[in-house]
Amino acid sequence: MLNRQPMPVTVTGGHGKYTVDTGERSIAVETPWTPGAPLMHARIDGQDVVVQVDALASGWRLINAGGQAEALVLTPRQAELYALMPVKAAPDTSKFLLSPMPGLLASVAVAEGQEIKAGEALAVVEAMKMENVLRAVRDGTVKTLHAKAGDSLRVDQKIIEFA
């Protein structure tokens, strides 16, 4: 799938030397990688690459040079059914400061109704004996404080809501 569009691929070869045919292009791949290994060292069209590989339910997440892509490996029938699946939109969290990690809310530096500026410190979360200062990403106004100093936080727990 390319951006949720099917991209039929044929892989031929074996013993570490493969040809990947996309219909538009033929790609030479040499690699000793086996499924389950976290890193793939490969030579792709003559260029050496190292790719981090994370297993997914039906394929892999590939991470290289700061970019990432999900490669689903599906039969033609699975791809046909997958194309019918709706894409779930991510919830809008732009009006909230969420805890980036589990930890203790050490302090809150703002109050309800307070005007804030981008870059201003909002709260400090203590996790693994380190203090993490959470800062405003844009100007705004604090609407509601959902947590207070001393509260234990879970990942993505609301700390502050903005107006």
Sequence and secondary structure as in RCSB ss.txt:
>XXXX:A:sequence
MLNRQPMPVTVTGGHGKYTVDTGERSIAVETPWTPGAPLMHARIDGQDVVVQVDALASGWRLINAGGQAEALVLT
PRQAELYALMPVKAAPDTSKFLLSPMPGLLASVAVAEGQEIKAGEALAVVEAMKMENVLRAVRDGTVKTLHAKAG
DSLRVDQKIIEFA
>XXXX:A:secstr
 BTTB    EEEEETTEEEEE SS EEEEE    TT SEEEEEETTEEEEEEEEEETTEEEEEETTEEEEEE   
HHHHHHHTTS        TTEEE SSSEEEEEE   TT EE TT EEEEEEETTEEEEEE SS EEEEEE   TT
 EE TT EEEEE 
